[in-house]
Amino acid sequence: MRDLVLWLSRELVEKKDAVRVETIERDRSTVLELTVDPDDLGRVIGRGGRTAKALRAVLEIAARRQGRRAVLDILD
């Protein structure tokens, strides 16, 4: 799941080297913390949060296929 979020995020931003995804594991859930360059934050969030919602939806589907729950936090 981490690799999926990393790949999708790098495709959205200009400064690909600044993309970081930290993983925090819990019992049956995973929290992924996404950090990007401040100039690229708007690209990851999108207009009205649409891009962020789409990223979270894809992550949720990937997690369910593994019998887990995942949450994406976009840090600024």
Helices and strands as residue ranges (DSSP letters): H 2-12, G 16-18, E 20-25, E 29-35, G 38-40, H 41-45, G 47-49, H 50-65, E 69-75
